[in-house]
Amino acid sequence: MSEAIYNRMRAEREAVARRHRSQGQEEAEKLARDCRL
């Protein structure tokens, strides 16, 4: 597999991981707000 293909695959996976972490952080903040009410 060429390095360019590998790098593109890695970048795509990193983007997905960032999106998942962002969604998880939003959920954590929502839960924290709900607990304080």
C-alpha positions as a Markdown table, in Angstrom:
| # | Residue | x | y | z |
|---|---|---|---|---|
| 1 | Met | 0.0 | 0.0 | 0.0 |
| 2 | Ser | 1.4 | 3.4 | -0.9 |
| 3 | Glu | 2.2 | 5.9 | 1.8 |
| 4 | Ala | -0.2 | 8.4 | 0.3 |
| 5 | Ile | -3.1 | 6.0 | 0.6 |
| 6 | Tyr | -2.0 | 5.1 | 4.2 |
| 7 | Asn | -1.8 | 8.8 | 5.1 |
| 8 | Arg | -5.3 | 9.5 | 3.6 |
| 9 | Met | -6.8 | 6.6 | 5.5 |
| 10 | Arg | -5.2 | 7.8 | 8.7 |
| 11 | Ala | -6.5 | 11.3 | 8.3 |
| 12 | Glu | -10.0 | 10.0 | 7.7 |
| 13 | Arg | -9.8 | 7.9 | 10.9 |
| 14 | Glu | -8.5 | 10.8 | 12.9 |
| 15 | Ala | -11.4 | 13.0 | 11.6 |
| 16 | Val | -13.9 | 10.4 | 12.7 |
| 17 | Ala | -12.2 | 10.1 | 16.1 |
| 18 | Arg | -12.3 | 13.9 | 16.6 |
| 19 | Arg | -16.0 | 13.9 | 15.7 |
| 20 | His | -16.7 | 11.1 | 18.2 |
| 21 | Arg | -14.7 | 12.8 | 21.0 |
| 22 | Ser | -16.6 | 16.1 | 20.3 |
| 23 | Gln | -20.0 | 14.3 | 20.6 |
| 24 | Gly | -18.9 | 12.6 | 23.7 |
| 25 | Gln | -17.8 | 15.9 | 25.3 |
| 26 | Glu | -21.2 | 17.4 | 24.4 |
| 27 | Glu | -23.0 | 14.5 | 26.0 |
| 28 | Ala | -20.9 | 14.8 | 29.2 |
| 29 | Glu | -21.6 | 18.5 | 29.5 |
| 30 | Lys | -25.3 | 17.9 | 29.0 |
| 31 | Leu | -25.3 | 15.2 | 31.7 |
| 32 | Ala | -23.4 | 17.5 | 34.1 |
| 33 | Arg | -25.9 | 20.3 | 33.5 |
| 34 | Asp | -28.8 | 17.9 | 34.2 |
| 35 | Cys | -27.2 | 16.7 | 37.4 |
| 36 | Arg | -26.9 | 20.2 | 38.7 |
| 37 | Leu | -30.6 | 21.0 | 38.2 |
